[in-house]
Amino acid sequence: MFKKQSDSPMRPNGAAQPAPLQTRRTPTLPEPGGPAGRLTVGPDISLKSAAIEDCDTLYVEGRVEASMDSRLLQIEQSGTFVGAAKVDEAEIHGRFEGNLTAREQLAIRKTGKVTGTIRYGRLTIEEGGEVAGDIAASGNDTPATKPKITQDVSANKTN
């Protein structure tokens, strides 16, 4: 009754099967009853010369050139943000270029790269993540201040 499908990329009639869909990370959705002001800039989308206002969460898979003040900035591996952002929390898997203030937490993941003027409450950089520029803990605007860096060393464990 049911036939097992072949693993071959060719259909029985000789036509090629479509490529399998790539899996995408699902963005973290706001909690029920929480703020719902969410803007998603999808892949292959470019948002330029914008001032993003009244946005609780900005989720970037494409390219954004803007200024914003928000609660959460999440840049995926394919995403780029160029400009100025003041947020409570930032999670960077892609690229950020400009002025970034993460009042509470800045997390730079293994594929993330952040350049510019960076201020943060707490900083986490996974192995492979990159950060360059004028970096200081929030409230400390002197370059001589040593950053408080938490590095994820789970990839360095040896058995």
C-alpha positions, 0 to 999 in steps of 0.5 A: 500500500505504501512505498518507501521513498528512495533516498535518491535525489532523482524521481522515478520519472528522471526529474530532480527532487527539490532540495530539502528545506534548511532548518531555521532557528525559531526566534524567542517569542514574547511571553503570553501577556508580555509585550508584543511589539516585535519586528522581524527583518527576514533574510534578504530584507534590507531596512535602511535609514530607520529610527525604530521606535516602540519595538520591544524585540528586534529580530534580524536575519537580513540587514538593518541600518538604523537607530533604536532603543528597545528591550531585546536585539537578536541578530541571527548568523545571516543578519547584520545591524549597522547603526546605534542600538540601546537595548536591555539585552543583545544576542549576536550570532551575526554582525553588529557595527556601530554604537551598542549599549546593552544595559543588562546583558550582551551575548556574542555567540561563536559566529558573532562579530561586534565592532564599534563603541560597546557598553554592557552590563554583563558580557558573554563571548563564546569561543569564536565570537569576536569583539573589537573597538571601544569596550567598557562596562556600563557606567564606566566611560574610561577606556582604562576600565577592564571589561568584565568578560565571561567566556563560555569554555564548554568547547574547551573541555577535555576528557 
